[in-house]
Amino acid sequence: EASVGQHPDDKDSEIEDLPESEMIGSSPRMIEIYKTVSLVAPTNATVLLEGETGTGKELVARMIHNNSLRANQPFVPVDCGSIAPSLLESELFGALKGAYTGADRDRMGVFEAANNGTVFLDEIGDLELGFQLNLLRFLQEKEIRPLGSPRGKKVDVRVVAATNRDLQKMVEQGKFREDLWYRLNVVRIILPPLVERRGDVPLLAHYFLRKYNERYHQQARLTESALRVLEDYSWPGNVRQLQHMIERLTIVTPQGRIDDAA
């Protein structure tokens, strides 16, 4: 029976003391990712994470932060796709009181709040072209200028960016600045979809099963036939979909026995 024993923080791993997380896997693709993380984490290099939604990009970003010299400093995630373009500048760079209608006090931006830490810019491909230049300037100068401020302010922030889009193609189409892409693309880590690492499905399934059994005080267990069905599934939603499915099955499975009919 598959177990969660082959975890990235095992003794024979390239990385020690990884926090227990959904970044579980012993497939060759995942081992390569762990190795790359162990090499890049202690540096200040900018990292670009690419992969489909649900493949664990934020988990890898946190892994990089937690294994860096900034581990005791803030880790601040920002979903670039969920913030209105008109608000993004003040969100990231801050704003002084009166800088825009409704600005009734000074507002600290994400980069200043994360000083000495790491900012995770998710869905970087959603940034408007105009704002991409602002971000490029920040990455070059490591300086913020809050809206309404006459002068800039130096901050020390590491940036990890992520996207589920093909940035190289967007560059060719003129939708993403080539110079910003080069600046972000110092170290590139591509997260494989779950269907390309099927051997990790039992490890992940058992990990989530243990997690939700504890949370909901259940004693659900997976049969071999259920594991085979899970391995054969196409997983369009990747690891996140598997996680939600196991959570649901843990709650609704009678007698705690999850088989292929579930």
C-alpha positions in Angstrom: 0.0 0.0 0.0 1.3 3.5 -0.8 2.4 5.5 2.1 3.4 9.1 2.6 6.8 8.0 3.7 8.5 9.3 0.6 8.3 12.9 1.6 10.6 15.7 0.5 12.0 16.1 3.9 13.2 12.6 4.1 16.9 12.1 5.1 18.1 11.2 1.6 16.5 14.3 0.1 18.5 17.2 -1.2 16.6 19.5 1.1 16.4 19.3 4.9 13.8 20.5 7.2 11.1 21.2 4.7 7.8 22.0 6.3 5.2 19.3 5.8 3.0 20.4 2.9 1.2 19.4 -0.2 4.5 19.6 -2.1 4.8 15.8 -1.9 6.2 13.6 -4.6 9.0 11.2 -5.5 8.6 11.3 -9.3 11.7 12.4 -11.3 10.1 15.8 -12.2 9.4 16.6 -8.5 12.9 15.5 -7.4 14.3 17.9 -10.0 12.2 20.7 -8.5 13.3 20.0 -5.0 17.0 20.1 -6.2 16.4 23.4 -7.9 14.7 24.9 -4.9 17.6 23.8 -2.6 20.0 25.5 -4.9 18.1 28.8 -5.5 16.4 29.3 -2.0 19.6 30.5 -0.2 20.2 33.1 -2.9 18.4 36.3 -3.6 17.7 35.4 -7.2 14.3 36.2 -8.7 12.3 33.0 -9.5 9.6 32.5 -12.1 7.2 29.6 -11.4 5.2 28.3 -14.4 2.4 25.7 -14.3 -1.3 25.1 -14.6 -3.7 26.2 -11.9 -3.7 23.8 -9.0 -0.1 22.5 -9.4 1.2 24.2 -6.2 3.0 27.3 -7.3 2.4 29.2 -4.1 3.6 26.1 -2.1 6.9 26.2 -4.0 7.2 29.9 -3.4 6.7 29.4 0.3 9.3 26.5 0.2 11.8 28.9 -1.4 11.1 31.5 1.2 11.2 29.1 4.2 14.6 27.7 3.0 16.1 31.2 2.5 17.9 33.6 4.8 14.6 35.6 4.8 12.6 32.7 6.4 11.9 34.7 9.6 10.8 37.8 7.6 7.4 38.3 5.9 6.1 36.2 3.0 3.4 38.2 1.3 1.4 36.7 -1.6 -0.3 39.0 -4.1 -2.8 37.7 -6.7 -2.2 40.2 -9.6 -5.3 38.9 -11.4 -7.7 39.7 -8.6 -6.7 43.4 -8.0 -8.2 46.1 -10.3 -5.4 47.6 -12.4 -6.3 51.1 -11.0 -5.6 49.8 -7.5 -2.5 47.8 -8.2 0.0 50.6 -7.9 -1.1 51.7 -4.5 -1.5 48.1 -3.4 2.2 47.3 -4.2 3.9 50.7 -3.8 1.7 52.4 -1.3 0.1 55.9 -1.3 0.2 59.0 0.7 -2.9 60.6 2.3 -4.7 62.6 -0.4 -2.9 60.9 -3.3 -6.3 59.9 -4.8 -10.0 60.3 -3.9 -10.7 58.4 -0.7 -7.1 58.2 0.4 -7.7 59.5 4.0 -4.5 58.2 5.4 -1.0 57.0 4.3 -1.2 53.5 3.0 1.8 51.2 3.2 2.3 49.1 0.0 3.1 45.3 -0.2 6.8 45.8 -1.1 7.4 48.1 2.0 5.4 45.7 4.3 7.5 42.8 3.1 10.8 44.6 3.5 13.6 42.0 4.1 11.2 39.3 3.2 9.7 37.8 0.0 6.8 38.9 -2.2 5.0 36.3 -4.2 3.4 37.8 -7.3 0.9 35.2 -8.6 -0.7 35.5 -12.0 2.0 37.9 -13.2 0.8 37.4 -16.8 -2.4 39.4 -15.9 -0.5 42.6 -15.4 -1.3 45.4 -17.8 1.5 46.5 -20.1 1.7 50.0 -18.5 2.1 48.6 -15.0 4.7 46.1 -16.2 7.1 49.0 -16.7 6.5 50.1 -13.0 7.4 46.6 -11.9 10.5 46.4 -14.1 11.7 49.7 -12.6 11.2 48.3 -9.1 13.1 45.1 -9.9 16.0 47.2 -11.3 16.2 49.9 -8.6 14.7 48.1 -5.6 13.0 51.3 -4.8 9.4 52.2 -4.3 7.7 55.5 -4.8 4.3 55.6 -3.1 1.5 57.5 -5.0 1.7 61.2 -4.1 5.3 60.9 -2.8 8.0 63.2 -4.3 10.8 60.7 -3.5 11.6 57.1 -3.6 12.4 54.7 -0.8 14.8 51.7 -0.9 13.4 48.3 0.1 15.0 44.9 0.3 12.5 42.4 -1.1 12.9 39.1 -3.0 10.4 38.5 -5.7 9.0 35.1 -6.7 6.6 35.4 -9.6 4.2 32.8 -11.0 1.9 32.3 -14.0 -0.3 29.7 -15.6 0.2 31.4 -18.9 2.9 31.1 -21.6 4.9 34.3 -21.0 7.3 33.6 -23.8 4.3 33.5 -26.2 2.9 36.6 -24.7 6.2 38.4 -25.3 6.0 37.3 -29.0 2.5 38.7 -29.1 3.5 42.0 -27.6 1.3 41.4 -24.5 4.2 41.1 -22.1 7.4 43.2 -21.9 10.4 41.3 -23.1 12.7 43.2 -20.7 10.5 42.4 -17.7 10.4 38.7 -18.8 14.2 38.6 -18.8 14.3 40.2 -15.4 11.8 37.7 -13.9 13.2 34.7 -15.7 16.4 34.4 -13.7 15.6 30.9 -12.4 12.6 29.2 -14.0 10.8 26.3 -12.4 8.0 24.5 -14.4 5.5 22.6 -12.3 4.2 19.6 -14.1 0.4 18.8 -14.2 -0.6 15.9 -11.9 -1.3 13.8 -15.0 2.4 13.9 -15.8 3.4 12.6 -12.3 0.7 9.9 -11.8 3.0 8.0 -9.5 2.7 10.7 -6.9 -1.1 10.4 -6.7 -1.1 7.7 -4.0 1.4 9.7 -1.9 -0.7 12.8 -2.2 -4.0 10.9 -1.6 -2.7 9.3 1.6 -1.3 12.6 2.8 -4.7 14.4 2.3 -6.5 11.4 3.8 -4.5 11.6 7.0 -4.9 15.4 7.1 -8.7 15.3 6.7 -9.2 12.2 9.0 -7.5 14.3 11.7 -9.5 17.4 10.9 -12.9 15.7 10.8 -12.2 12.9 13.4 -12.8 10.3 10.8 -11.2 6.9 10.1 -11.6 6.8 6.3 -9.2 4.6 4.3 -8.5 4.1 0.6 -8.8 0.7 -1.0 -6.3 -0.4 -3.7 -9.1 -0.2 -6.3 -9.8 3.4 -5.3 -6.2 4.3 -5.7 -6.1 2.8 -9.2 -9.1 4.9 -10.2 -7.4 8.0 -8.8 -4.2 7.2 -10.7 -6.1 6.7 -13.9 -8.1 10.0 -13.7 -7.1 13.0 -15.9 -7.0 15.6 -13.0 -7.8 18.8 -15.0 -7.7 20.7 -11.6 -4.4 19.1 -10.6 -3.4 18.7 -7.0 -6.0 21.1 -5.7 -8.7 19.0 -7.3 -7.4 15.8 -5.7 -7.2 17.6 -2.3 -10.8 18.7 -2.5 -12.0 15.3 -3.7 -10.3 13.5 -0.8 -11.7 16.0 1.7 -15.2 15.4 0.3 -14.8 11.6 0.4 -13.4 11.6 3.9 -16.6 13.4 5.0 -19.2 11.5 3.1 -17.9 7.9 2.9 -19.9 5.5 4.9 -18.0 3.1 7.2 -14.9 5.0 6.2 -14.0 2.7 3.3 -13.3 4.6 0.1 -13.5 2.3 -2.9 -13.7 2.7 -6.6 -17.4 3.4 -6.5 -16.9 6.5 -4.5 
